[in-house]
Amino acid sequence: MDKSELSATAMCTSFNLRKAARVVTQFYDEALKGSGLKSTQFSLLTMAATAGGAPISRLADEMAMDRTTLTRNLKPLADAGLIRIEAGDDKRVRKVMVTADGDYALSRAVPMWRRAQTRMIDRLGDEEWGAFLRQLQTVRRAVRD
């Protein structure tokens, strides 16, 4: 591989998205530090609370994750007692339920997240933030088509 091919990583969509994701994750992890949750755990717990007992397969679709990865990421939340994973009516379906401890963890974390979200929007500006979200949706649609 020559240097021009190696420098192509600077233009690589995947490389740049992952790089931005790492920086944003660090920003939100720092903001949520006092909650005991990492930003990834906060997102999963929030999604599970919003979905209200949804099957793992539905959460995986919503999070754009495969079921195996989602199950692995839910394990620390289950181990901490923040969620329960239980059988649905169909024993092959596993549902994610947020526990009372999970609700409490969210009630502590949401104000921290809200402050971080406000800082992020302030730094980007409302117009740029809105455009950024639309661009991310466009990327997801482009890749899925």
N, CA, C and O atoms as a GROMACS GRO file, in nm:
protein
  580
    1MET      N    1   0.085  -0.118   0.000
    1MET     CA    2   0.000   0.000   0.000
    1MET      C    3   0.089   0.124   0.000
    1MET      O    4   0.181   0.135   0.081
    2ASP      N    5   0.063   0.216  -0.089
    2ASP     CA    6   0.144   0.338  -0.092
    2ASP      C    7   0.083   0.446  -0.001
    2ASP      O    8  -0.027   0.430   0.052
    3LYS      N    9   0.158   0.554   0.015
    3LYS     CA   10   0.116   0.660   0.107
    3LYS      C   11  -0.015   0.724   0.067
    3LYS      O   12  -0.093   0.765   0.153
    4SER      N   13  -0.041   0.734  -0.063
    4SER     CA   14  -0.168   0.796  -0.105
    4SER      C   15  -0.286   0.710  -0.062
    4SER      O   16  -0.391   0.763  -0.027
    5GLU      N   17  -0.270   0.579  -0.066
    5GLU     CA   18  -0.378   0.491  -0.020
    5GLU      C   19  -0.394   0.501   0.132
    5GLU      O   20  -0.507   0.499   0.182
    6LEU      N   21  -0.284   0.512   0.203
    6LEU     CA   22  -0.291   0.524   0.348
    6LEU      C   23  -0.354   0.657   0.390
    6LEU      O   24  -0.428   0.663   0.489
    7SER      N   25  -0.324   0.762   0.316
    7SER     CA   26  -0.382   0.893   0.351
    7SER      C   27  -0.530   0.899   0.319
    7SER      O   28  -0.600   0.990   0.362
    8ALA      N   29  -0.578   0.802   0.243
    8ALA     CA   30  -0.720   0.797   0.210
    8ALA      C   31  -0.806   0.777   0.334
    8ALA      O   32  -0.925   0.807   0.332
    9THR      N   33  -0.747   0.727   0.443
    9THR     CA   34  -0.826   0.710   0.566
    9THR      C   35  -0.880   0.844   0.615
    9THR      O   36  -0.983   0.848   0.681
   10ALA      N   37  -0.811   0.952   0.584
   10ALA     CA   38  -0.858   1.083   0.625
   10ALA      C   39  -0.992   1.117   0.559
   10ALA      O   40  -1.068   1.198   0.611
   11MET      N   41  -1.021   1.055   0.446
   11MET     CA   42  -1.146   1.079   0.374
   11MET      C   43  -1.246   0.965   0.394
   11MET      O   44  -1.357   0.970   0.341
   12CYS      N   45  -1.209   0.863   0.470
   12CYS     CA   46  -1.292   0.745   0.489
   12CYS      C   47  -1.411   0.778   0.580
   12CYS      O   48  -1.393   0.826   0.692
   13THR      N   49  -1.531   0.751   0.533
   13THR     CA   50  -1.653   0.779   0.610
   13THR      C   51  -1.651   0.704   0.743
   13THR      O   52  -1.678   0.762   0.847
   14SER      N   53  -1.620   0.575   0.738
   14SER     CA   54  -1.620   0.494   0.860
   14SER      C   55  -1.520   0.548   0.962
   14SER      O   56  -1.553   0.564   1.080
   15PHE      N   57  -1.398   0.575   0.918
   15PHE     CA   58  -1.294   0.627   1.007
   15PHE      C   59  -1.339   0.757   1.074
   15PHE      O   60  -1.325   0.773   1.195
   16ASN      N   61  -1.393   0.848   0.995
   16ASN     CA   62  -1.434   0.978   1.049
   16ASN      C   63  -1.555   0.968   1.140
   16ASN      O   64  -1.562   1.039   1.241
   17LEU      N   65  -1.651   0.882   1.107
   17LEU     CA   66  -1.766   0.863   1.197
   17LEU      C   67  -1.722   0.802   1.330
   17LEU      O   68  -1.767   0.845   1.436
   18ARG      N   69  -1.635   0.702   1.324
   18ARG     CA   70  -1.587   0.639   1.448
   18ARG      C   71  -1.506   0.739   1.532
   18ARG      O   72  -1.518   0.742   1.655
   19LYS      N   73  -1.426   0.818   1.466
   19LYS     CA   74  -1.346   0.919   1.537
   19LYS      C   75  -1.438   1.020   1.606
   19LYS      O   76  -1.418   1.053   1.723
   20ALA      N   77  -1.538   1.070   1.534
   20ALA     CA   78  -1.634   1.163   1.594
   20ALA      C   79  -1.712   1.096   1.705
   20ALA      O   80  -1.737   1.156   1.809
   21ALA      N   81  -1.751   0.970   1.685
   21ALA     CA   82  -1.828   0.897   1.786
   21ALA      C   83  -1.746   0.881   1.915
   21ALA      O   84  -1.800   0.893   2.025
   22ARG      N   85  -1.617   0.854   1.902
   22ARG     CA   86  -1.533   0.841   2.022
   22ARG      C   87  -1.528   0.971   2.101
   22ARG      O   88  -1.539   0.970   2.224
   23VAL      N   89  -1.512   1.083   2.032
   23VAL     CA   90  -1.504   1.213   2.098
   23VAL      C   91  -1.638   1.248   2.165
   23VAL      O   92  -1.641   1.295   2.278
   24VAL      N   93  -1.746   1.224   2.094
   24VAL     CA   94  -1.879   1.253   2.149
   24VAL      C   95  -1.908   1.161   2.269
   24VAL      O   96  -1.962   1.206   2.370
   25THR      N   97  -1.871   1.034   2.257
   25THR     CA   98  -1.889   0.940   2.368
   25THR      C   99  -1.812   0.987   2.491
   25THR      O  100  -1.864   0.983   2.602
   26GLN      N  101  -1.689   1.030   2.472
   26GLN     CA  102  -1.609   1.080   2.584
   26GLN      C  103  -1.675   1.202   2.648
   26GLN      O  104  -1.676   1.216   2.770
   27PHE      N  105  -1.731   1.290   2.566
   27PHE     CA  106  -1.800   1.410   2.616
   27PHE      C  107  -1.918   1.371   2.705
   27PHE      O  108  -1.932   1.423   2.816
   28TYR      N  109  -2.002   1.279   2.657
   28TYR     CA  110  -2.119   1.238   2.734
   28TYR      C  111  -2.081   1.149   2.853
   28TYR      O  112  -2.146   1.157   2.958
   29ASP      N  113  -1.979   1.066   2.839
   29ASP     CA  114  -1.932   0.986   2.953
   29ASP      C  115  -1.889   1.077   3.068
   29ASP      O  116  -1.921   1.051   3.184
   30GLU      N  117  -1.817   1.182   3.034
   30GLU     CA  118  -1.772   1.278   3.136
   30GLU      C  119  -1.893   1.345   3.201
   30GLU      O  120  -1.896   1.362   3.323
   31ALA      N  121  -1.990   1.383   3.122
   31ALA     CA  122  -2.109   1.451   3.175
   31ALA      C  123  -2.191   1.359   3.265
   31ALA      O  124  -2.253   1.405   3.360
   32LEU      N  125  -2.191   1.230   3.236
   32LEU     CA  126  -2.272   1.133   3.313
   32LEU      C  127  -2.194   1.066   3.426
   32LEU      O  128  -2.247   0.980   3.496
   33LYS      N  129  -2.069   1.106   3.444
   33LYS     CA  130  -1.982   1.040   3.540
   33LYS      C  131  -2.047   1.024   3.677
   33LYS      O  132  -2.037   0.917   3.738
   34GLY      N  133  -2.114   1.126   3.728
   34GLY     CA  134  -2.175   1.119   3.860
   34GLY      C  135  -2.296   1.028   3.870
   34GLY      O  136  -2.343   0.999   3.980
   35SER      N  137  -2.346   0.981   3.755
   35SER     CA  138  -2.464   0.894   3.756
   35SER      C  139  -2.429   0.747   3.771
   35SER      O  140  -2.515   0.666   3.805
   36GLY      N  141  -2.303   0.713   3.746
   36GLY     CA  142  -2.263   0.573   3.749
   36GLY      C  143  -2.290   0.502   3.617
   36GLY      O  144  -2.262   0.382   3.604
   37LEU      N  145  -2.343   0.573   3.519
   37LEU     CA  146  -2.370   0.515   3.388
   37LEU      C  147  -2.275   0.571   3.284
   37LEU      O  148  -2.238   0.689   3.288
   38LYS      N  149  -2.235   0.487   3.191
   38LYS     CA  150  -2.164   0.534   3.074
   38LYS      C  151  -2.268   0.579   2.973
   38LYS      O  152  -2.385   0.542   2.983
   39SER      N  153  -2.227   0.658   2.876
   39SER     CA  154  -2.323   0.710   2.779
   39SER      C  155  -2.390   0.597   2.701
   39SER      O  156  -2.509   0.607   2.669
   40THR      N  157  -2.318   0.491   2.670
   40THR     CA  158  -2.377   0.378   2.600
   40THR      C  159  -2.483   0.310   2.686
   40THR      O  160  -2.588   0.271   2.636
   41GLN      N  161  -2.456   0.297   2.816
   41GLN     CA  162  -2.553   0.237   2.907
   41GLN      C  163  -2.675   0.328   2.923
   41GLN      O  164  -2.788   0.279   2.929
   42PHE      N  165  -2.651   0.457   2.929
   42PHE     CA  166  -2.761   0.553   2.939
   42PHE      C  167  -2.853   0.539   2.818
   42PHE      O  168  -2.975   0.536   2.832
   43SER      N  169  -2.795   0.531   2.699
   43SER     CA  170  -2.874   0.517   2.577
   43SER      C  171  -2.956   0.389   2.579
   43SER      O  172  -3.075   0.391   2.545
   44LEU      N  173  -2.895   0.279   2.617
   44LEU     CA  174  -2.967   0.152   2.623
   44LEU      C  175  -3.078   0.155   2.727
   44LEU      O  176  -3.189   0.109   2.701
   45LEU      N  177  -3.049   0.209   2.844
   45LEU     CA  178  -3.148   0.216   2.951
   45LEU      C  179  -3.264   0.307   2.911
   45LEU      O  180  -3.380   0.276   2.938
   46THR      N  181  -3.233   0.418   2.848
   46THR     CA  182  -3.336   0.510   2.800
   46THR      C  183  -3.424   0.444   2.695
   46THR      O  184  -3.546   0.456   2.699
   47MET      N  185  -3.361   0.375   2.600
   47MET     CA  186  -3.436   0.306   2.495
   47MET      C  187  -3.525   0.198   2.556
   47MET      O  188  -3.641   0.183   2.516
   48ALA      N  189  -3.472   0.122   2.651
   48ALA     CA  190  -3.551   0.017   2.715
   48ALA      C  191  -3.669   0.077   2.792
   48ALA      O  192  -3.779   0.022   2.788
   49ALA      N  193  -3.647   0.187   2.861
   49ALA     CA  194  -3.754   0.252   2.936
   49ALA      C  195  -3.861   0.306   2.842
   49ALA      O  196  -3.981   0.293   2.870
   50THR      N  197  -3.819   0.365   2.732
   50THR     CA  198  -3.912   0.420   2.635
   50THR      C  199  -3.994   0.309   2.568
   50THR      O  200  -4.114   0.326   2.544
   51ALA      N  201  -3.929   0.197   2.539
   51ALA     CA  202  -3.995   0.087   2.470
   51ALA      C  203  -4.087   0.007   2.561
   51ALA      O  204  -4.175  -0.064   2.512
   52GLY      N  205  -4.070   0.018   2.692
   52GLY     CA  206  -4.159  -0.045   2.788
   52GLY      C  207  -4.180  -0.194   2.771
   52GLY      O  208  -4.290  -0.238   2.737
   53GLY      N  209  -4.078  -0.272   2.793
   53GLY     CA  210  -4.091  -0.418   2.784
   53GLY      C  211  -4.083  -0.473   2.644
   53GLY      O  212  -4.144  -0.576   2.612
   54ALA      N  213  -4.009  -0.406   2.560
   54ALA     CA  214  -3.995  -0.450   2.421
   54ALA      C  215  -3.906  -0.573   2.411
   54ALA      O  216  -3.818  -0.593   2.494
   55PRO      N  217  -3.929  -0.654   2.310
   55PRO     CA  218  -3.840  -0.768   2.284
   55PRO      C  219  -3.700  -0.720   2.246
   55PRO      O  220  -3.684  -0.611   2.190
   56ILE      N  221  -3.602  -0.801   2.276
   56ILE     CA  222  -3.463  -0.769   2.242
   56ILE      C  223  -3.449  -0.742   2.093
   56ILE      O  224  -3.376  -0.652   2.052
   57SER      N  225  -3.519  -0.818   2.010
   57SER     CA  226  -3.507  -0.798   1.865
   57SER      C  227  -3.553  -0.658   1.823
   57SER      O  228  -3.493  -0.597   1.735
   58ARG      N  229  -3.659  -0.609   1.886
   58ARG     CA  230  -3.705  -0.473   1.852
   58ARG      C  231  -3.606  -0.367   1.899
   58ARG      O  232  -3.577  -0.272   1.827
   59LEU      N  233  -3.553  -0.385   2.021
   59LEU     CA  234  -3.451  -0.291   2.069
   59LEU      C  235  -3.328  -0.293   1.979
   59LEU      O  236  -3.270  -0.189   1.949
   60ALA      N  237  -3.289  -0.411   1.936
   60ALA     CA  238  -3.173  -0.423   1.847
   60ALA      C  239  -3.197  -0.345   1.718
   60ALA      O  240  -3.109  -0.274   1.671
   61ASP      N  241  -3.316  -0.358   1.663
   61ASP     CA  242  -3.350  -0.281   1.542
   61ASP      C  243  -3.343  -0.131   1.568
   61ASP      O  244  -3.285  -0.056   1.490
   62GLU      N  245  -3.403  -0.087   1.679
   62GLU     CA  246  -3.404   0.056   1.714
   62GLU      C  247  -3.262   0.110   1.735
   62GLU      O  248  -3.234   0.225   1.700
   63MET      N  249  -3.175   0.028   1.791
   63MET     CA  250  -3.038   0.071   1.821
   63MET      C  251  -2.942   0.045   1.704
   63MET      O  252  -2.824   0.080   1.711
   64ALA      N  253  -2.993  -0.016   1.596
   64ALA     CA  254  -2.910  -0.053   1.481
   64ALA      C  255  -2.794  -0.143   1.524
   64ALA      O  256  -2.679  -0.122   1.485
   65MET      N  257  -2.828  -0.244   1.606
   65MET     CA  258  -2.730  -0.339   1.657
   65MET      C  259  -2.780  -0.479   1.626
   65MET      O  260  -2.900  -0.501   1.609
   66ASP      N  261  -2.689  -0.575   1.620
   66ASP     CA  262  -2.735  -0.712   1.610
   66ASP      C  263  -2.772  -0.760   1.750
   66ASP      O  264  -2.725  -0.705   1.849
   67ARG      N  265  -2.855  -0.862   1.758
   67ARG     CA  266  -2.907  -0.911   1.887
   67ARG      C  267  -2.796  -0.956   1.981
   67ARG      O  268  -2.802  -0.931   2.101
   68THR      N  269  -2.694  -1.021   1.927
   68THR     CA  270  -2.586  -1.070   2.010
   68THR      C  271  -2.511  -0.955   2.077
   68THR      O  272  -2.482  -0.961   2.197
   69THR      N  273  -2.481  -0.852   2.002
   69THR     CA  274  -2.411  -0.736   2.057
   69THR      C  275  -2.499  -0.666   2.160
   69THR      O  276  -2.451  -0.626   2.267
   70LEU      N  277  -2.627  -0.650   2.129
   70LEU     CA  278  -2.717  -0.586   2.224
   70LEU      C  279  -2.725  -0.667   2.353
   70LEU      O  280  -2.717  -0.609   2.462
   71THR      N  281  -2.741  -0.798   2.343
   71THR     CA  282  -2.749  -0.882   2.462
   71THR      C  283  -2.623  -0.868   2.546
   71THR      O  284  -2.631  -0.859   2.669
   72ARG      N  285  -2.507  -0.865   2.482
   72ARG     CA  286  -2.379  -0.848   2.554
   72ARG      C  287  -2.374  -0.711   2.622
   72ARG      O  288  -2.322  -0.700   2.734
   73ASN      N  289  -2.428  -0.607   2.557
   73ASN     CA  290  -2.428  -0.473   2.616
   73ASN      C  291  -2.534  -0.456   2.725
   73ASN      O  292  -2.519  -0.371   2.813
   74LEU      N  293  -2.638  -0.536   2.721
   74LEU     CA  294  -2.742  -0.530   2.825
   74LEU      C  295  -2.698  -0.602   2.952
   74LEU      O  296  -2.748  -0.571   3.061
   75LYS      N  297  -2.606  -0.696   2.941
   75LYS     CA  298  -2.564  -0.777   3.056
   75LYS      C  299  -2.518  -0.695   3.176
   75LYS      O  300  -2.561  -0.723   3.288
   76PRO      N  301  -2.431  -0.593   3.158
   76PRO     CA  302  -2.391  -0.514   3.276
   76PRO      C  303  -2.511  -0.441   3.342
   76PRO      O  304  -2.513  -0.424   3.464
   77LEU      N  305  -2.608  -0.400   3.261
   77LEU     CA  306  -2.727  -0.336   3.318
   77LEU      C  307  -2.810  -0.437   3.397
   77LEU      O  308  -2.864  -0.404   3.503
   78ALA      N  309  -2.819  -0.558   3.346
   78ALA     CA  310  -2.891  -0.664   3.417
   78ALA      C  311  -2.816  -0.702   3.544
   78ALA      O  312  -2.876  -0.718   3.650
   79ASP      N  313  -2.683  -0.716   3.534
   79ASP     CA  314  -2.602  -0.750   3.651
   79ASP      C  315  -2.612  -0.645   3.761
   79ASP      O  316  -2.606  -0.678   3.879
   80ALA      N  317  -2.629  -0.518   3.722
   80ALA     CA  318  -2.643  -0.409   3.818
   80ALA      C  319  -2.786  -0.396   3.871
   80ALA      O  320  -2.813  -0.313   3.957
   81GLY      N  321  -2.876  -0.478   3.819
   81GLY     CA  322  -3.015  -0.473   3.864
   81GLY      C  323  -3.096  -0.359   3.805
   81GLY      O  324  -3.202  -0.324   3.857
   82LEU      N  325  -3.047  -0.300   3.696
   82LEU     CA  326  -3.117  -0.187   3.635
   82LEU      C  327  -3.222  -0.231   3.533
   82LEU      O  328  -3.317  -0.158   3.504
   83ILE      N  329  -3.205  -0.352   3.480
   83ILE     CA  330  -3.303  -0.411   3.389
   83ILE      C  331  -3.320  -0.558   3.426
   83ILE      O  332  -3.236  -0.618   3.493
   84ARG      N  333  -3.432  -0.614   3.379
   84ARG     CA  334  -3.456  -0.758   3.383
   84ARG      C  335  -3.479  -0.803   3.240
   84ARG      O  336  -3.544  -0.733   3.162
   85ILE      N  337  -3.426  -0.917   3.207
   85ILE     CA  338  -3.454  -0.978   3.077
   85ILE      C  339  -3.536  -1.103   3.107
   85ILE      O  340  -3.488  -1.196   3.171
   86GLU      N  341  -3.659  -1.104   3.059
   86GLU     CA  342  -3.749  -1.215   3.091
   86GLU      C  343  -3.818  -1.266   2.965
   86GLU      O  344  -3.825  -1.197   2.863
   87ALA      N  345  -3.867  -1.387   2.976
   87ALA     CA  346  -3.937  -1.449   2.864
   87ALA      C  347  -4.070  -1.377   2.840
   87ALA      O  348  -4.137  -1.336   2.935
   88GLY      N  349  -4.105  -1.364   2.713
   88GLY     CA  350  -4.235  -1.308   2.677
   88GLY      C  351  -4.339  -1.418   2.673
   88GLY      O  352  -4.315  -1.528   2.722
   89ASP      N  353  -4.453  -1.389   2.616
   89ASP     CA  354  -4.559  -1.489   2.602
   89ASP      C  355  -4.507  -1.608   2.521
   89ASP      O  356  -4.533  -1.723   2.555
   90ASP      N  357  -4.435  -1.578   2.416
   90ASP     CA  358  -4.366  -1.679   2.338
   90ASP      C  359  -4.230  -1.696   2.405
   90ASP      O  360  -4.150  -1.602   2.408
   91LYS      N  361  -4.202  -1.814   2.457
   91LYS     CA  362  -4.080  -1.837   2.537
   91LYS      C  363  -3.951  -1.811   2.459
   91LYS      O  364  -3.844  -1.798   2.519
   92ARG      N  365  -3.960  -1.804   2.326
   92ARG     CA  366  -3.841  -1.774   2.246
   92ARG      C  367  -3.809  -1.626   2.244
   92ARG      O  368  -3.699  -1.586   2.208
   93VAL      N  369  -3.906  -1.544   2.283
   93VAL     CA  370  -3.891  -1.398   2.283
   93VAL      C  371  -3.848  -1.352   2.421
   93VAL      O  372  -3.910  -1.387   2.521
   94ARG      N  373  -3.740  -1.273   2.424
   94ARG     CA  374  -3.690  -1.219   2.551
   94ARG      C  375  -3.722  -1.070   2.554
   94ARG      O  376  -3.691  -0.997   2.460
   95LYS      N  377  -3.784  -1.026   2.664
   95LYS     CA  378  -3.822  -0.885   2.679
   95LYS      C  379  -3.731  -0.817   2.780
   95LYS      O  380  -3.684  -0.879   2.876
   96VAL      N  381  -3.707  -0.688   2.756
   96VAL     CA  382  -3.623  -0.609   2.846
   96VAL      C  383  -3.714  -0.518   2.927
   96VAL      O  384  -3.789  -0.437   2.872
   97MET      N  385  -3.706  -0.532   3.058
   97MET     CA  386  -3.787  -0.453   3.151
   97MET      C  387  -3.693  -0.369   3.238
   97MET      O  388  -3.596  -0.421   3.292
   98VAL      N  389  -3.722  -0.241   3.252
   98VAL     CA  390  -3.644  -0.154   3.341
   98VAL      C  391  -3.698  -0.173   3.481
   98VAL      O  392  -3.819  -0.168   3.504
   99THR      N  393  -3.608  -0.194   3.576
   99THR     CA  394  -3.646  -0.214   3.716
   99THR      C  395  -3.663  -0.079   3.786
   99THR      O  396  -3.635   0.027   3.729
  100ALA      N  397  -3.709  -0.084   3.911
  100ALA     CA  398  -3.719   0.038   3.992
  100ALA      C  399  -3.582   0.102   4.008
  100ALA      O  400  -3.570   0.225   4.003
  101ASP      N  401  -3.478   0.021   4.026
  101ASP     CA  402  -3.342   0.075   4.035
  101ASP      C  403  -3.300   0.141   3.904
  101ASP      O  404  -3.228   0.241   3.904
  102GLY      N  405  -3.344   0.084   3.791
  102GLY     CA  406  -3.315   0.143   3.661
  102GLY      C  407  -3.384   0.276   3.644
  102GLY      O  408  -3.326   0.372   3.593
  103ASP      N  409  -3.511   0.282   3.688
  103ASP     CA  410  -3.584   0.410   3.683
  103ASP      C  411  -3.513   0.515   3.769
  103ASP      O  412  -3.502   0.631   3.729
  104TYR      N  413  -3.466   0.474   3.885
  104TYR     CA  414  -3.396   0.568   3.974
  104TYR      C  415  -3.265   0.615   3.908
  104TYR      O  416  -3.233   0.734   3.911
  105ALA      N  417  -3.192   0.521   3.849
  105ALA     CA  418  -3.066   0.558   3.782
  105ALA      C  419  -3.093   0.659   3.670
  105ALA      O  420  -3.018   0.754   3.652
  106LEU      N  421  -3.201   0.637   3.596
  106LEU     CA  422  -3.236   0.731   3.490
  106LEU      C  423  -3.275   0.867   3.547
  106LEU      O  424  -3.238   0.971   3.492
  107SER      N  425  -3.350   0.867   3.656
  107SER     CA  426  -3.391   0.995   3.714
  107SER      C  427  -3.270   1.077   3.760
  107SER      O  428  -3.275   1.200   3.758
  108ARG      N  429  -3.164   1.010   3.799
  108ARG     CA  430  -3.040   1.080   3.837
  108ARG      C  431  -2.961   1.122   3.714
  108ARG      O  432  -2.898   1.228   3.714
  109ALA      N  433  -2.963   1.040   3.609
  109ALA     CA  434  -2.879   1.065   3.492
  109ALA      C  435  -2.939   1.164   3.393
  109ALA      O  436  -2.866   1.237   3.328
  110VAL      N  437  -3.070   1.167   3.382
  110VAL     CA  438  -3.134   1.252   3.280
  110VAL      C  439  -3.096   1.399   3.295
  110VAL      O  440  -3.065   1.462   3.194
  111PRO      N  441  -3.097   1.457   3.415
  111PRO     CA  442  -3.056   1.598   3.425
  111PRO      C  443  -2.910   1.621   3.380
  111PRO      O  444  -2.879   1.725   3.322
  112MET      N  445  -2.823   1.525   3.409
  112MET     CA  446  -2.683   1.536   3.366
  112MET      C  447  -2.675   1.529   3.214
  112MET      O  448  -2.603   1.606   3.151
  113TRP      N  449  -2.751   1.436   3.154
  113TRP     CA  450  -2.755   1.424   3.010
  113TRP      C  451  -2.812   1.551   2.947
  113TRP      O  452  -2.760   1.601   2.848
  114ARG      N  453  -2.920   1.604   3.007
  114ARG     CA  454  -2.985   1.724   2.952
  114ARG      C  455  -2.886   1.841   2.949
  114ARG      O  456  -2.883   1.916   2.851
  115ARG      N  457  -2.806   1.857   3.055
  115ARG     CA  458  -2.706   1.965   3.057
  115ARG      C  459  -2.602   1.943   2.947
  115ARG      O  460  -2.562   2.038   2.879
  116ALA      N  461  -2.559   1.818   2.931
  116ALA     CA  462  -2.460   1.789   2.827
  116ALA      C  463  -2.519   1.812   2.688
  116ALA      O  464  -2.453   1.866   2.600
  117GLN      N  465  -2.642   1.772   2.670
  117GLN     CA  466  -2.710   1.791   2.541
  117GLN      C  467  -2.722   1.939   2.509
  117GLN      O  468  -2.698   1.981   2.395
  118THR      N  469  -2.759   2.019   2.608
  118THR     CA  470  -2.770   2.164   2.589
  118THR      C  471  -2.634   2.223   2.551
  118THR      O  472  -2.625   2.307   2.462
  119ARG      N  473  -2.528   2.178   2.620
  119ARG     CA  474  -2.393   2.227   2.586
  119ARG      C  475  -2.355   2.190   2.444
  119ARG      O  476  -2.298   2.270   2.371
  120MET      N  477  -2.388   2.067   2.405
  120MET     CA  478  -2.355   2.022   2.269
  120MET      C  479  -2.428   2.107   2.165
  120MET      O  480  -2.368   2.152   2.067
  121ILE      N  481  -2.557   2.129   2.186
  121ILE     CA  482  -2.635   2.209   2.091
  121ILE      C  483  -2.584   2.353   2.089
  121ILE      O  484  -2.575   2.414   1.983
  122ASP      N  485  -2.552   2.407   2.206
  122ASP     CA  486  -2.497   2.543   2.212
  122ASP      C  487  -2.366   2.554   2.134
  122ASP      O  488  -2.343   2.652   2.064
  123ARG      N  489  -2.282   2.452   2.145
  123ARG     CA  490  -2.153   2.455   2.076
  123ARG      C  491  -2.170   2.445   1.925
  123ARG      O  492  -2.098   2.509   1.849
  124LEU      N  493  -2.267   2.364   1.882
  124LEU     CA  494  -2.290   2.347   1.738
  124LEU      C  495  -2.378   2.458   1.681
  124LEU      O  496  -2.364   2.496   1.564
  125GLY      N  497  -2.468   2.508   1.762
  125GLY     CA  498  -2.570   2.602   1.715
  125GLY      C  499  -2.690   2.522   1.668
  125GLY      O  500  -2.677   2.412   1.615
  126ASP      N  501  -2.809   2.579   1.689
  126ASP     CA  502  -2.933   2.508   1.657
  126ASP      C  503  -2.939   2.462   1.512
  126ASP      O  504  -2.975   2.348   1.483
  127GLU      N  505  -2.903   2.550   1.422
  127GLU     CA  506  -2.912   2.517   1.279
  127GLU      C  507  -2.816   2.404   1.243
  127GLU      O  508  -2.854   2.310   1.174
  128GLU      N  509  -2.693   2.415   1.288
  128GLU     CA  510  -2.592   2.313   1.257
  128GLU      C  511  -2.628   2.179   1.322
  128GLU      O  512  -2.608   2.073   1.262
  129TRP      N  513  -2.680   2.185   1.444
  129TRP     CA  514  -2.720   2.062   1.514
  129TRP      C  515  -2.832   1.993   1.436
  129TRP      O  516  -2.825   1.872   1.414
  130GLY      N  517  -2.932   2.067   1.394
  130GLY     CA  518  -3.042   2.009   1.317
  130GLY      C  519  -2.993   1.949   1.186
  130GLY      O  520  -3.035   1.840   1.147
  131ALA      N  521  -2.904   2.021   1.119
  131ALA     CA  522  -2.848   1.971   0.993
  131ALA      C  523  -2.767   1.843   1.017
  131ALA      O  524  -2.772   1.750   0.937
  132PHE      N  525  -2.694   1.841   1.126
  132PHE     CA  526  -2.613   1.724   1.162
  132PHE      C  527  -2.702   1.602   1.182
  132PHE      O  528  -2.672   1.494   1.130
  133LEU      N  529  -2.811   1.616   1.256
  133LEU     CA  530  -2.902   1.503   1.278
  133LEU      C  531  -2.962   1.455   1.146
  133LEU      O  532  -2.976   1.335   1.123
  134ARG      N  533  -2.998   1.549   1.059
  134ARG     CA  534  -3.053   1.510   0.928
  134ARG      C  535  -2.948   1.437   0.845
  134ARG      O  536  -2.980   1.340   0.775
  135GLN      N  537  -2.823   1.481   0.852
  135GLN     CA  538  -2.716   1.414   0.778
  135GLN      C  539  -2.695   1.272   0.830
  135GLN      O  540  -2.674   1.179   0.751
  136LEU      N  541  -2.700   1.255   0.961
  136LEU     CA  542  -2.685   1.120   1.017
  136LEU      C  543  -2.798   1.028   0.971
  136LEU      O  544  -2.775   0.911   0.941
  137GLN      N  545  -2.921   1.081   0.966
  137GLN     CA  546  -3.034   1.002   0.916
  137GLN      C  547  -3.013   0.966   0.769
  137GLN      O  548  -3.044   0.854   0.727
  138THR      N  549  -2.962   1.059   0.694
  138THR     CA  550  -2.935   1.033   0.551
  138THR      C  551  -2.831   0.923   0.536
  138THR      O  552  -2.845   0.836   0.450
  139VAL      N  553  -2.728   0.927   0.617
  139VAL     CA  554  -2.622   0.823   0.612
  139VAL      C  555  -2.683   0.688   0.646
  139VAL      O  556  -2.657   0.589   0.577
  140ARG      N  557  -2.762   0.682   0.752
  140ARG     CA  558  -2.823   0.553   0.790
  140ARG      C  559  -2.910   0.498   0.677
  140ARG      O  560  -2.904   0.379   0.645
  141ARG      N  561  -2.992   0.583   0.618
  141ARG     CA  562  -3.078   0.538   0.508
  141ARG      C  563  -2.994   0.492   0.388
  141ARG      O  564  -3.026   0.391   0.326
  142ALA      N  565  -2.888   0.566   0.356
  142ALA     CA  566  -2.804   0.532   0.241
  142ALA      C  567  -2.739   0.396   0.260
  142ALA      O  568  -2.729   0.318   0.165
  143VAL      N  569  -2.696   0.367   0.379
  143VAL     CA  570  -2.628   0.240   0.406
  143VAL      C  571  -2.728   0.126   0.408
  143VAL      O  572  -2.696   0.015   0.364
  144ARG      N  573  -2.846   0.150   0.457
  144ARG     CA  574  -2.947   0.043   0.467
  144ARG      C  575  -3.010   0.010   0.332
  144ARG      O  576  -3.060  -0.101   0.314
  145ASP      N  577  -3.009   0.103   0.238
  145ASP     CA  578  -3.073   0.079   0.106
  145ASP      C  579  -2.992  -0.010   0.019
  145ASP      O  580  -3.032  -0.039  -0.094
   0.00000   0.00000   0.00000
